[in-house]
Amino acid sequence: MRTLRRYLYVQIIATSGLVLLLFLGLLFFLDVVNDLSSHVAFGTVLLRVALQLPARAYEVLPIAALTGSVYVLSGLAASSEFTVMRMSGLSPQRALRELLGLGLVFALLVLALGEFGAPAASRLAATLRARAQGGQFDTSLSSGVWLRNHDANGDQIINVGGVGAGGQLRGVRIYVLGGAAQLQREVSAARARYAGHGVWVLRDATSVQLPGPGQAAGALRPQHLARLDWPTSLTPGMLDVLLLDPLHMPIVDLWRYVQHLRANGQSVQRDEIELWRKILYPLSPIVMMLLALPFAYLHTRGGQVSWKVFGGIMLGISFLLVNTLASRIGLLASWPTWLAAALPYALYASGALGFFLWRVRYR
């Protein structure tokens, strides 16, 4: 049985790896062609697109695993090799356990890409994109990005106009609010860099203290400072939401951002759904293995293997589409966030397992 397992694993991993390389090559070519219209040096375009490959691999690895598995299992069934394996003791229950074990290997690889490879590469690619755009965020808002922060240092509304190399913020404006949301202080700075321990260092800062209730309104005297320490609970990990797709953020950073929004009384449903999707996405290769296994029990001629592979690809793409659609419907219908994220996995896994059991028992 160990020999059968090694044979299956080597065949599926090799084929899935080849499919993954083909997908990444196609996406790389399309991204390069799309970025050539941005009037950036060709070498910069190649580097920027290459840095997006870990995120692309994170997205398409489950489909590549499904395609490779369907191709191998369909080929084994068409050539009667799988029949020989069954006669050698490979029961349906054993085949299911072996495919789930391989799915766990792919799941760990997806988890590693999502937590380490894709966030680091996407952050560097976003920095290169910001440099090419003169340090501005890729946003349709001409006023930059707005954040709210409420902690021990007070209630603050923050506007960030751009980001530079190394996560340096540009065009920072901080509005400190008092009771009844009354503006107490305004701070603006040309640049800001995180110094650690909950402190941002503002450079070329201007601070204006406004009179409080009952105070005489006199002439405002701006205070110009070369350096101003700004204590806050905001961290660079939370600000990654300005640069990265939530699906490409580490789970811990995304969870901290959701907690930050909740602590500030802001809507968290959309980001909480993304958090659940991020948590559950490593399970998608296991679902793909469940979808692929019934193809080994479809006894058709070898010439129909290509149609099986095509059907497997369409099945994997439909899973990704339903996954996205369920999150959007859940957001509109105010479903529980975990339900909106978990529903596609439950539907496809139960459907694949039910078809597999029906096929084995009655066919």
C-alpha positions, 0 to 999 in steps of 0.5 A: 500500500505504501508503494501505491501511495507513493505512486499516486502522490508523485503522479498528482504532485508532479502533474499539479506542479506542471499545471501550476507553472502553466497557470502562473506563466499565463497570468505573468504574461497577461499581467505584464501586457496589462502593466505595459500601459502604465508607462513604467520601465520594462524592467520595473514592470517585470519585477513588479509582476514577478513579485505578484506571483506568490499571491497568484500561486496562492489563488490558483494552487487549489485549481491546479491541484484539482486539475492535476488530480483529475488528469491523473485519476482519469488517466488511471481509470482509462488505462485500467490502472486504477482497477488494478489498484482496487484489485490490489487492496485500494478500497474506496475508503482507503482511496478517500483517506489517501486523497485527503492526506494529499489535500492536507499537504496542499493545504499546508502549502497554501497556508504557507503562501498566504501567511508568509510568501504572498504578504511579503511579496505583495507588500514589496510590489505595492511599494514599487507601485507607489514609487511609480505613482509618485508615492500615492495610493492606488485609490480613486479618492483624491483626498487620500485614505481616511482612518479612525482610531480611538484609544487611550490617546483620544479619539482621532480621525487620520488622513493619509495621502500617500505611502513611500518606500519602507512603509513611510507615510506621506501627507499625514493629517490627524484630527483629535476630537474631544467630547461631543466630537468637538475638534480640539487639535489638528496635526499635519506632517509631511512624513511619518515613520513607525518607530516601534512600541506604538509610536509614529515619528512625524517629520516637518509637523505643524500642530494647531491647538483649538480653544475648548468650550468656554475658552476665549477664541483668540488667534491660532498660533501654529507650532512648527516642529521638525519631529513630533512623536505620535503615540497611537495603537495603529501599527504598520500591520493594520495599515497594510489594508491600505496597500494589500488585498485583505486576502493577501494579508496575514491572518493575525494582521487581518484579525487585529485590523477587524478588532481595531475597527470594532473598538472604534465602533466601525462596521466590521462585517465586510472585513470579518467575512474576508477574515473567515475566507482567509482562515478557511481558504487553506481548506480549499485543496481538501475540497478539491481532492473530494471533487477529484476522487469520483473521476477515478470511478468513471469508467470511460475511454481514454479519449474522454480524459480531456473532457474530464480535465475540462470539467474539473477546471470548470468545477474548480472555477465554479467553486471560486465564483460561488465562494466570492458570490456567497460572501457578497450575498452574505454581506447584503443579507447580513448573514453571520460572517462565518456562514457566508464564508463556510457555505461554499465549502460545506456545499461542495464538500458534501456534494462531492462526498455524496456523489462519491458514495453513491457512485461507489455503492450503486455504480 
